Amino acid sequence: MLTKLTGAAVRAVLVAVLVATPSLLLPTVSTDTSEIVVLFGLACALLTFVEYASTYPSLIEFRDAPPFNRIRFMSLFLTVFFLSVLARGAVLPNGLTMFMQAVGGIVGYALDFPYSPVRLVLLSLPDTATAMEMAQVRTASGMAYLIGLLAITFFYLILKLNDWPSHSGAFNVWINLPTFDPTAGGDVVDRLNRDARVNLALGFLLPFMIPAIGKAATELFGNAVVEEPQTMIWMVSLWAFLPLSLFMRGIAMSRVADMIVEMRRRTAPTEGNGDESNGDLVTP
């Protein structure tokens, strides 16, 4: 119990640091913004602590199947951190910010072709955006996209080379997929594969859909995306992180379905009928 509480507390602190990173790195942050960030950070930290300290899960998936959530957290943290450093470099440049601007600029220009997600992000900016502001958003988008590609590649390598999640022991579907009800009806493998395909499709479409939503938001909130660094940081970070998260979830659910099929195949000779296997809930 003490180990679980300690781990939950550490995760809660890390989530709070993630939320506060832009406010800590940006040189000019208003008092009202800082208060809102502190309140939101505490709320996210409390939610994380409750989720990881409790025995029964409610929202967070793959809680006992590391490093799934660790990869997602690190990708989001690195994205927010690097974009915050880029925004800081626009006011207080140094060697690190110049290097990151060069890397993000190269990736951003490479991905800035017709109908690409980066081009759609630039088209979603208000018409009053200057060339410098568009270049900053392009650089941030390139950096965020690069981090997302590296994260999904790293997760796929772990899945293939380390046989994730089998190496960590028994995989409990109820604990690791609390929002998925294996008893809702129909074959659990078919439902997992269907949900995996839906997540992969959404992960592919979101980079194209989010800029359209951002374009509609600019009509309501004006030029906040280009004028407020924190707004730009979080918008671009979510634009890169949400598709990554859906891709990882789809790959993971497909992997769980394959594990259940494999367990049914192994238990079929001893039980006489693979459909009578109890592998729908806990798989090795």
C-alpha positions, 0 to 999 in steps of 0.5 A: 500500500505504501509503495502504491501511494508513493507511486501515485504521489510521484505521478501526481507531482509530475502531472502538476509540473507538466501543467505548470511548465509553460508558466514556469518557462515563459518570461511574462505570465500574468497573475490571473494566468498563474492562478488558473494554471495552479488550480488546473494543475492541482485538479489534474494532480488530484485526479492522477493520485486518486486513479493510481492510489485506488484499487479499482480503476475508473478512467486511466487505461493500461494503468498496470501495463508500463510503459504505455502511459509513461510514453504518453506522458513523456511525449506530452511533457517533452512537447510542452517543454520544447514548445515553451522553450521555443516561445521563450526564445522569441523573447530571450534567445540563447543557444538552446532555443536557437538549436531547437528553432533550427530543428523544428524549422527544418521539420516544419518546412519539410512537412509544410506541403499542400494538404499536410497537417502542418499546412492546415495548421497554418491555414487555421491561423487568423488572416492578421497573423504576421510572417513571423507568427506563422514561422513560429507556429510552423516551427512549433508544429514541426517540433511537436510532430517530430516528438509524436513520430518518435514516441509512436516509433518507440512504443511500436519497437517496445511492443515488438521487441519486448513482447509488450505487455506479456513481459509484465505478467498477467494482463487484466482487461478490466484493470487496464481497460476500465472503460471497456466492458468485456461482458457487454455482448459479442465476442471480445476479440471482435470488439477489441479489433473494431475499437482498435480500428476506430482509434487508428482511424481517428488518430489518422483524421485528427491532425486534419480535423483539429485545425478546422476546429481551431479555425472556428475557435479563432472566430470566437476568441480572436488572435489568442493562438498567435498572440498568447504563447500559452494558448499556442503551446497547448493548442499545438501540443494537443494537436500532436498528442491526441492523435498519438494517444489514439494511435497507441490505444488502437495498437495496444487494443489490437495487441490485447486481442491477439493475446486473447486469441493466442491464449484461446489457441493454447487452452483449446486442446485441454478444454476441448473448446476454445470458446469456453476459455476464460481468457476474455478477462485475464490473459498471460 
